[in-house]
Amino acid sequence: MSKRIVIEPVTRIEGHAKISIFLDDSGQVSNAEFHVVEFRGFEKFCEGRPYSEMPGITQRICGICPVSHMLASAKAGDAIMAVDIPAAADKLRRLINLGQLVQSHALSFFHLSAPDFLLGWDTPPAQRNVFGLIASHTDLARAGIRLRQFGQEIIQELGGKKIHPAWAVPGGVRSALTKEGTQKIGAWLSEAYDTTFLALDLFKQVLTSHQREVQLYGNFPSLFMGLVTPDGGWEHHGGKLRFTDSSGSIISDQIDPEDYLNVIGEKVQNSSYLKSPYYQPLGPQDGLYRVGPLARLNVCSHIGTPQADEELKLFKALGRGSVTSSFLYHYARLIEILASLEAIERYVGDDELLGEDLCADAGINSLRGVGASEAPRGTLFHDYAVDRNGLLTKVNLIVATGQNNLAMNRTVAQIARHFARGPEITEPMLNRIEHGIRCYDPCLSCSTHAAGRMALDVRMIAPDGAVLDRVVRD
């Protein structure tokens, strides 16, 4: 008799999900599915609102990614107004996005993922968390908290508060950086660099001791997508779309984000509220692609800052063509933190960020606007249609977690085939499967706009619906 193991919800990620593991008659894993089980529907209830309100509304989707939604939404508003924003406003938006990358990547690496590979997969979950990390690696945990705080301070210096800043607007931004803010950011950079290099050295040790995880945690051929500069460099808030394959070959390049519907299709999963985007020319089966730090480093030819470019060379040497192991998302996040710090250092010496020319003024010049930006978890699209009064008639959001959905499903199945043995639900098996999802640092509130508390309810269910085994974790 075939059986199904259900892990519900997955822990130490942002939002609600469960995992089903299907066993065949011999007790071997035949398939696995990742389900997102919460829904609120921002796209629908935003209809009828003025487009100018959207940067403030959509950032309420999530408390982790508010800056990402604010920026993509403001860019969609720029397109509706058909304006080029002032140069200072573009730099300021880029600076706050760099702060967002630093704070989010630090949260993912130090708080959510490091407890797994530093404390061990077999450590009980009551200890295998950030509090256990504080107890066993006090200085490292403190440094990680401070690094995240540094990113949040940049957001606060520009937007007025760390979460949900009312700052970016269609046409530009509301305020510039102050001299005091510049000095505060500059004074913190040395500490931020030290923590980042500490984490890089640490993870290189993890790579040596976790070769099995590198091979088994989402290691498969796929496409990769991200924004790049005109010369193929790393980009986080502009540029055009590029797709590469697992050999590292470019299969599509310099695609205007406004034309994303020509290259991205969306498949509906009956068992999940999270849709599954794919590279449309190849279809759902062969068009699986990944986004986020791993993808951004795979699709770019260079970063453009000296220390991050040296790390990029080491990163790319880990693959034959593209780097295909999802376990290396962790490494990619650290490299992006380093790249962000180098870019931030350049901006704090730029007097243009202190200027007053911050916003373009215009009316409705286009009935559709698409804004794309690189959120920490990957490329984010906001697509708005409006009437002549600027009221929204249609909203489409494609977020990074959705674009990684097919890859997360494949990752869960790959890990489960190696670690799930028979009907018993073991803690190490659950930990490893959950970590496969954490490699992507999914934000489920962004993907389907979930709300509520998190716990863990793991069930093994027979085809007739009988519960064969159950583990509950609060």
C-alpha positions in Angstrom: 0.0 0.0 0.0 1.4 3.4 -0.9 1.7 6.0 1.9 2.1 9.8 2.2 4.1 11.6 4.8 3.0 15.2 5.5 5.2 17.8 7.1 2.9 20.7 8.1 3.8 23.5 8.5 7.5 23.8 7.6 9.4 25.7 10.3 11.9 28.5 10.4 10.7 30.1 7.1 8.5 33.1 6.7 4.9 32.0 6.3 2.9 28.8 6.2 3.6 25.6 4.2 3.5 21.9 4.4 5.3 19.0 2.6 3.9 15.8 1.4 6.2 12.8 0.9 4.7 9.9 -1.1 6.0 6.4 -0.5 5.5 3.5 -2.9 4.6 -0.1 -2.0 8.2 -0.9 -1.0 8.5 2.1 1.3 10.7 4.2 -1.0 9.9 7.8 -1.9 8.2 8.1 -5.2 7.5 11.8 -5.1 7.3 14.8 -2.8 5.3 18.1 -2.9 5.7 21.5 -1.3 2.3 23.1 -0.6 1.7 26.7 0.4 -1.6 26.6 2.3 -2.5 30.2 3.1 -4.1 32.9 1.0 -5.2 36.5 1.3 -5.1 37.8 -2.3 -3.5 41.3 -2.5 -3.8 41.3 -6.2 -7.6 41.3 -6.2 -8.4 43.6 -3.3 -6.0 46.3 -4.7 -8.2 46.8 -7.7 -9.9 50.2 -7.6 -7.1 51.8 -5.5 -5.0 54.7 -6.9 -1.7 53.5 -8.2 0.1 56.1 -6.1 -1.0 54.3 -3.0 0.5 51.0 -4.0 4.1 51.4 -2.6 2.5 51.9 0.8 -0.1 49.1 0.4 2.0 46.3 -1.1 4.8 46.6 1.3 2.3 45.5 4.0 2.4 42.1 2.3 5.4 41.3 4.4 7.4 42.6 7.3 10.6 41.0 6.0 10.4 42.2 2.4 8.6 45.6 2.6 11.4 47.5 0.9 11.4 45.2 -2.0 7.6 45.6 -2.7 7.8 49.4 -2.1 10.6 49.7 -4.8 9.0 47.5 -7.4 5.7 49.2 -6.9 7.3 52.7 -7.2 8.9 51.6 -10.4 5.6 50.4 -11.8 4.3 53.9 -10.9 7.2 55.5 -12.7 6.2 53.6 -15.8 2.6 54.7 -15.6 3.8 58.3 -15.3 6.3 57.6 -18.1 9.1 59.4 -16.3 12.8 59.0 -15.7 13.3 59.6 -12.1 16.1 62.0 -10.9 19.6 60.5 -10.7 19.7 61.1 -7.0 16.4 59.3 -6.4 17.7 56.3 -8.4 20.9 56.2 -6.2 18.9 56.5 -3.0 16.5 53.7 -4.1 19.5 51.6 -4.8 21.0 52.4 -1.4 17.9 51.3 0.5 17.7 48.1 -1.6 21.3 47.4 -0.6 20.3 47.8 3.0 17.4 45.4 2.4 19.8 42.8 0.9 22.1 43.0 3.9 19.5 42.7 6.5 17.5 40.0 4.9 20.6 37.9 3.9 22.0 38.2 7.4 18.7 37.0 8.9 18.6 34.0 6.6 22.2 33.0 7.1 22.7 33.6 10.8 19.2 33.2 12.3 17.5 30.7 10.1 20.1 28.4 8.5 23.3 28.5 10.5 21.7 26.6 13.4 21.3 23.6 11.1 24.9 23.2 9.8 26.6 24.6 13.0 24.6 22.7 15.6 24.0 19.6 13.6 21.0 18.0 11.9 20.4 15.6 14.8 20.2 18.3 17.4 16.7 18.6 18.9 14.7 21.6 17.5 14.4 23.1 20.9 18.2 23.7 20.8 18.7 23.9 17.0 17.6 27.5 16.6 19.0 31.0 17.0 18.9 30.7 20.8 20.9 27.6 20.7 23.4 29.4 18.4 23.6 32.2 20.9 24.5 29.7 23.6 27.1 27.8 21.6 28.5 30.5 19.3 27.8 33.7 21.2 30.2 36.0 19.4 29.0 34.8 15.9 25.4 35.1 16.8 25.9 38.6 18.2 27.8 39.6 15.1 25.0 38.3 12.8 22.4 40.2 14.8 24.5 43.4 14.4 25.0 42.9 10.7 21.3 42.6 10.2 20.8 45.7 12.3 23.3 47.6 10.0 21.0 46.9 7.0 18.0 48.0 9.0 19.7 51.2 10.1 20.2 52.1 6.4 16.5 51.6 5.8 15.6 53.7 8.8 18.1 56.5 7.9 16.4 56.8 4.5 12.8 55.8 5.1 12.3 57.0 8.7 11.7 53.5 10.1 13.0 50.0 9.6 9.7 48.4 8.6 7.1 49.8 6.1 8.8 53.1 5.4 6.6 55.6 3.5 9.5 56.7 1.3 9.7 55.6 -2.3 6.8 57.0 -4.5 6.0 57.0 -8.2 8.5 59.4 -9.7 11.2 59.2 -7.0 11.6 59.3 -3.2 10.4 61.6 -0.4 13.7 62.5 1.2 17.5 62.4 0.8 20.2 61.0 3.0 21.5 63.3 5.7 25.1 64.1 6.5 24.5 62.5 10.0 23.1 59.4 8.3 26.1 59.2 6.0 28.5 59.4 9.0 26.5 56.8 10.9 26.5 54.3 8.0 30.2 55.0 7.3 31.2 54.4 10.8 29.5 51.0 10.9 31.0 49.6 7.7 34.2 48.3 9.2 32.3 46.1 11.6 30.0 44.9 8.9 33.0 43.9 6.7 34.6 42.0 9.6 31.4 40.0 10.2 30.9 39.2 6.5 34.5 37.9 6.2 34.0 35.9 9.4 30.9 34.3 7.9 32.6 33.6 4.6 35.5 31.8 6.3 33.0 29.9 8.4 31.0 28.8 5.4 34.0 27.6 3.5 34.7 25.3 6.4 31.0 24.2 6.2 31.6 23.4 2.5 34.4 21.0 3.4 32.4 19.2 6.1 29.1 19.1 4.3 29.9 17.8 0.9 27.0 15.3 1.1 24.6 18.2 1.5 26.2 20.1 -1.3 25.5 17.1 -3.6 22.0 16.3 -2.4 20.3 19.6 -1.4 18.7 20.7 -4.6 21.6 19.8 -6.9 20.1 19.4 -10.4 20.3 21.1 -13.8 17.9 24.0 -14.3 17.7 27.5 -15.8 18.6 30.6 -13.9 17.1 34.1 -14.2 18.1 37.5 -12.9 18.6 41.1 -13.8 21.9 42.2 -15.3 23.6 45.4 -16.5 24.0 46.0 -20.2 27.5 44.4 -20.0 26.2 41.4 -18.1 27.2 42.6 -14.6 25.4 41.9 -11.3 22.3 44.1 -10.9 19.9 44.5 -8.0 17.6 47.4 -9.0 17.6 48.0 -12.8 18.9 46.4 -16.0 17.3 43.7 -18.1 16.4 40.0 -17.7 18.8 37.2 -18.5 18.3 33.5 -18.6 21.2 31.0 -18.5 21.1 27.2 -18.4 23.0 24.7 -16.2 26.0 24.8 -18.6 26.3 28.5 -18.1 25.2 29.4 -21.6 23.0 32.4 -22.1 19.7 31.3 -23.7 17.9 34.7 -23.5 19.3 38.1 -22.7 18.5 41.8 -22.3 14.7 41.2 -22.0 12.9 44.3 -20.9 11.0 43.5 -17.7 7.9 45.0 -19.3 7.9 42.0 -21.6 8.2 39.4 -18.9 4.9 37.8 -20.1 6.6 36.7 -23.3 9.1 34.6 -21.4 7.4 33.6 -18.1 4.4 31.3 -18.0 2.6 30.3 -14.8 1.4 26.8 -14.0 -1.4 26.2 -11.4 -0.9 23.6 -8.7 -4.2 22.2 -7.3 -2.5 21.3 -4.0 -1.0 24.8 -3.4 -2.0 28.5 -3.5 1.5 29.2 -4.9 1.6 29.1 -8.7 4.7 27.8 -10.5 6.3 30.1 -13.1 8.5 28.6 -15.8 10.4 29.7 -18.8 7.6 29.8 -21.4 9.6 28.8 -24.6 10.5 25.5 -23.0 7.3 24.7 -21.2 6.7 23.7 -17.5 8.8 20.5 -17.6 12.0 21.8 -19.2 11.5 25.5 -18.3 12.1 25.2 -14.5 14.3 28.1 -13.5 15.7 29.5 -10.2 16.0 33.1 -9.0 17.7 34.7 -6.1 21.3 34.9 -4.9 22.3 31.6 -6.6 20.7 32.7 -9.9 22.0 36.3 -9.8 25.6 35.0 -9.4 25.1 32.4 -12.1 23.7 34.8 -14.7 26.2 37.7 -14.2 29.7 37.8 -15.6 31.0 40.1 -12.9 29.9 42.1 -9.8 31.9 45.2 -10.3 33.4 45.5 -6.8 36.9 44.1 -6.2 36.4 41.9 -3.1 33.1 40.5 -4.2 34.5 39.8 -7.7 37.3 37.7 -6.1 34.7 35.7 -4.2 32.6 35.3 -7.3 35.6 33.6 -9.0 35.7 31.1 -6.1 32.0 30.6 -6.3 31.9 29.9 -10.0 34.7 27.4 -9.7 32.3 25.2 -7.7 30.2 24.5 -10.8 30.7 23.0 -14.2 29.2 25.9 -16.0 26.5 27.1 -13.6 26.6 26.4 -9.9 23.6 24.0 -9.5 23.5 23.1 -5.8 20.8 24.9 -3.9 22.9 24.4 -0.7 25.2 27.1 -2.2 22.5 29.7 -1.9 24.0 30.3 1.5 27.4 31.1 0.0 25.8 33.3 -2.7 24.0 35.3 0.1 27.3 36.1 1.8 28.9 37.2 -1.5 26.0 39.5 -2.1 26.3 41.0 1.4 30.0 41.7 0.6 29.0 43.3 -2.8 26.4 45.4 -1.0 28.8 46.6 1.5 31.3 47.7 -1.2 28.5 49.5 -3.1 27.2 51.1 0.1 30.7 52.4 0.8 30.7 54.1 -2.6 27.4 55.7 -2.0 28.3 57.2 1.4 30.9 59.3 -0.4 28.5 60.5 -3.0 27.2 64.1 -2.3 24.4 63.6 -4.8 22.6 61.5 -2.3 22.3 64.7 -0.1 20.6 66.7 -2.9 17.0 68.0 -3.2 16.1 67.0 -6.8 14.3 63.8 -5.7 11.0 63.4 -7.6 9.6 63.8 -11.1 6.1 65.1 -11.4 3.7 63.9 -14.1 0.2 62.6 -14.7 -1.1 59.4 -16.3 0.8 58.8 -19.5 0.5 55.1 -19.8 -2.3 52.7 -18.8 0.1 50.0 -17.8 3.3 50.0 -15.7 5.7 47.2 -14.8 8.2 47.5 -12.1 11.0 44.9 -11.6 13.6 44.8 -8.9 15.8 42.2 -7.3 14.4 41.4 -3.9 16.7 39.4 -1.6 15.0 36.2 -2.6 15.0 37.0 -6.4 13.4 39.0 -9.1 10.1 40.7 -8.2 7.6 41.9 -10.7 4.7 44.4 -10.0 2.5 44.8 -13.1 -0.3 47.4 -12.8 -3.1 48.3 -15.3 -5.0 51.6 -14.6 -7.8 53.7 -16.0 -7.5 57.3 -17.0 -8.1 58.4 -13.4 -5.1 56.3 -12.2 -7.3 53.7 -10.5 -6.1 50.1 -10.8 -8.1 47.8 -13.0 -5.7 44.8 -12.7 -2.7 43.8 -10.6 -0.2 41.0 -11.1 2.6 40.2 -8.7 5.2 37.6 -9.5 7.5 37.1 -6.5 10.7 35.2 -6.1 9.3 32.4 -3.9 6.8 31.5 -6.6 9.5 31.5 -9.3 11.4 29.0 -7.2 8.4 26.8 -6.5 9.2 24.1 -9.1 12.8 24.0 -7.9 11.7 23.7 -4.2 9.4 20.8 -5.1 12.3 19.1 -6.9 14.6 19.8 -4.0 12.2 18.3 -1.5 11.9 15.1 -3.6 15.7 14.8 -4.1 16.4 15.1 -0.3 13.5 12.8 0.7 14.7 10.0 -1.7 18.0 10.0 0.2 16.9 10.4 3.8 13.3 9.1 4.1 13.3 5.4 5.0 10.0 3.6 5.6 7.0 4.8 7.6 8.9 6.2 10.6 9.0 10.0 10.9 12.5 10.7 12.2 13.7 14.1 13.4 16.9 14.1 11.3 14.9 13.3 8.2 12.5 16.2 8.8 15.4 18.6 9.6 17.1 17.8 6.3 14.0 18.2 4.2 13.1 21.4 5.9 16.6 22.8 5.3 16.2 22.0 1.6 13.4 24.6 1.6 15.4 27.0 3.8 18.1 27.1 1.2 15.8 29.2 -0.9 14.8 31.4 2.1 11.2 31.4 0.9 8.9 34.2 1.9 5.4 32.7 1.7 3.7 35.8 2.9 5.0 37.5 -0.3 4.1 34.6 -2.5 0.4 34.2 -1.4 0.2 36.8 1.3 -0.1 34.5 4.3 -0.8 35.3 7.9 -0.8 33.4 11.2 1.4 31.6 13.6 3.8 28.8 12.7 4.1 25.3 14.2 5.0 21.8 12.8 2.4 19.1 12.3 3.9 16.0 10.5 1.5 13.3 9.4 1.9 10.1 7.5 -1.4 9.3 5.8 -2.5 6.1 4.1 -4.5 6.3 0.8 -7.7 5.8 2.6 -7.1 8.8 4.8 -6.0 7.0 7.9 -3.3 8.7 9.9 -0.5 6.2 10.3 1.9 8.4 12.3 2.0 11.9 13.5 4.5 14.3 15.1 3.4 17.7 16.4 6.0 20.5 17.1 5.0 23.9 18.5 
